[in-house]
C-alpha cells in the first residue's frame, strides 16, 4: 500500500506534521501558508535535503493521497489532504 510506504520515512512524517499546522512551521511573503498551502521551496529549506530528494518525497506523499499539490505560476503549493488522512486512520482503527 502506497500510504504505508509514504509513512515509512521520518522526513516524510515530519513534512506531514509540519503541514498539519503550516503557520506554526512556515512563513511566506507571497502567500498565506494556512490558506494557500506551503511552497515546495519552503519545505526544501526547512528539511535541509536536496531539491530532488524533497521532490521525490512530496511526489510519494501526493501519490499516496496524503497531500495535495497545486501549481500556480512558478510555485507549487502543498497541503495535507485531511480527507484521506481521516479515512486512512478510520480504516487503521478497524484492525
C-alpha positions in Angstrom: 0.0 0.0 0.0 1.4 3.4 -1.1 0.3 5.1 2.2 2.4 2.7 4.3 5.4 3.3 2.1 4.9 7.1 2.3 4.7 6.9 6.1 7.8 4.7 6.5 10.2 7.6 6.4 10.8 10.0 9.3 11.4 13.0 6.9 8.1 12.4 5.1 6.4 12.1 8.5 7.9 15.4 9.5 6.6 17.1 6.3 3.1 15.8 7.1 3.4 17.0 10.7 4.5 20.5 9.5 1.7 20.7 7.0 -0.8 19.9 9.8 -0.1 23.4 11.3 1.7 25.2 8.5 1.6 28.7 10.1 3.4 27.3 13.1 6.3 26.0 10.9 6.5 28.2 7.8 6.3 31.9 7.0 6.0 33.4 3.5 5.9 36.9 2.0 3.9 35.8 -1.1 1.2 33.6 0.3 -0.9 32.6 3.3 0.6 29.2 4.2 -2.6 28.2 6.1 -4.9 29.1 3.2 -2.8 28.6 0.1 -0.5 25.8 1.2 3.2 25.7 1.7 5.5 26.4 -1.3 7.9 23.5 -2.1 10.9 25.8 -1.7 9.9 26.5 2.0 9.8 22.7 2.6 13.2 22.3 1.0 14.7 25.0 3.2 13.2 23.6 6.4 14.1 19.9 5.8 17.6 20.6 4.6 17.7 17.9 1.9 18.4 18.3 -1.9 15.7 19.6 -4.1 15.5 16.2 -5.9 15.1 14.3 -2.7 12.3 16.6 -1.5 10.6 16.4 -4.8 10.6 12.6 -4.6 9.3 12.7 -1.0 6.5 15.1 -2.0 5.6 13.1 -5.1 5.3 9.9 -3.0 3.1 11.7 -0.4 1.0 13.0 -3.3 0.7 9.6 -5.0 -0.5 8.2 -1.6 -3.1 10.9 -1.5 -1.7 12.3 1.8 -1.0 15.7 0.3 -2.4 17.9 -2.5 -0.1 19.8 -4.8 -1.3 22.8 -6.8 0.9 24.6 -9.3 0.3 28.4 -9.6 2.8 30.1 -11.9 6.3 29.2 -10.8 5.2 28.0 -7.4 3.9 24.6 -6.3 1.9 24.6 -3.1 1.4 21.6 -0.8 -1.4 20.9 1.7 -2.3 17.9 3.8 -5.2 16.0 2.4 -7.2 15.7 5.6 -10.0 13.7 3.9 -7.5 10.9 3.0 -5.8 11.2 6.4 -9.1 10.7 8.2 -10.2 7.8 6.0 -6.8 6.1 6.5 -6.9 6.4 10.3 -10.5 5.2 10.4 -9.5 2.1 8.4 -6.5 1.5 10.5 -8.6 1.6 13.7 -10.6 -1.4 12.4 -7.6 -3.6 12.9 
